[in-house]
Amino acid sequence: MREVLGNDQAFCRCVTNVEDAYALAVNSLPPSYIQVTRDEKYTQSHDFINRATIRGKYHPDNEKIRAEPNH
């Protein structure tokens, strides 16, 4: 999220908007319940959520925040 927010110059980076961006992105991802002992086990799991998926969730949610900011 830091990388994506850092590249979006038009996004207001006040605390409220950043927290909203995190919350909307996390809430739009499928739940993933994995007990892991190694990173390899998680990345090879069918519940693994890669960075591209997370980045893809950010943009539609960011438009919601721009349209109706909480500040």
C-alpha positions as CSV (number, residue, x, y, z in Angstrom):
1,M,0.0,0.0,0.0
2,R,2.8,2.4,0.7
3,E,4.2,1.9,-2.8
4,V,0.8,2.4,-4.4
5,L,-0.1,5.4,-2.3
6,G,3.3,6.9,-2.9
7,N,2.9,6.7,-6.7
8,D,-0.6,8.4,-6.7
9,Q,0.1,12.1,-6.6
10,A,-3.6,13.0,-6.8
11,F,-4.5,11.2,-3.6
12,C,-4.8,13.2,-0.4
13,R,-2.5,11.5,2.1
14,C,-4.2,12.7,5.3
15,V,-4.4,10.1,8.1
16,T,-8.1,9.5,7.5
17,N,-7.8,8.9,3.8
18,V,-4.8,6.6,4.2
19,E,-6.6,4.6,6.8
20,D,-9.7,4.4,4.6
21,A,-7.6,3.2,1.7
22,Y,-6.1,0.4,3.9
23,A,-9.5,-0.6,5.3
24,L,-11.2,-0.7,1.9
25,A,-8.4,-2.7,0.3
26,V,-8.2,-5.3,3.1
27,N,-12.0,-5.6,3.2
28,S,-12.2,-6.3,-0.5
29,L,-9.7,-9.2,-0.3
30,P,-10.9,-12.7,0.3
31,P,-10.3,-14.1,3.8
32,S,-7.1,-16.1,4.1
33,Y,-6.7,-18.3,7.1
34,I,-3.3,-20.0,7.0
35,Q,-1.0,-21.1,9.8
36,V,2.5,-20.9,8.5
37,T,5.9,-21.7,9.7
38,R,7.7,-20.7,6.6
39,D,7.2,-18.0,3.9
40,E,7.4,-20.8,1.2
41,K,4.5,-22.6,2.7
42,Y,2.3,-19.4,2.5
43,T,3.4,-18.4,-1.0
44,Q,2.6,-21.9,-2.4
45,S,-0.8,-22.1,-0.7
46,H,-4.0,-21.7,-2.6
47,D,-4.9,-18.9,-0.2
48,F,-1.9,-16.8,-1.1
49,I,-2.7,-13.2,-2.2
50,N,0.0,-11.7,-4.4
51,R,1.0,-8.1,-4.7
52,A,-0.7,-7.6,-8.1
53,T,-4.1,-8.6,-6.6
54,I,-3.6,-6.2,-3.7
55,R,-2.6,-3.4,-6.1
56,G,-5.7,-4.1,-8.2
57,K,-8.0,-3.7,-5.3
58,Y,-6.5,-0.3,-4.4
59,H,-7.6,1.7,-7.5
60,P,-11.3,1.2,-7.4
61,D,-11.4,1.8,-3.7
62,N,-9.3,4.9,-4.1
63,E,-11.9,6.4,-6.4
64,K,-14.5,5.9,-3.6
65,I,-12.3,7.8,-1.2
66,R,-11.8,10.7,-3.7
67,A,-15.5,10.9,-4.4
68,E,-16.5,10.9,-0.7
69,P,-13.6,11.8,1.6
70,N,-14.1,11.7,5.3
71,H,-12.5,15.0,6.1
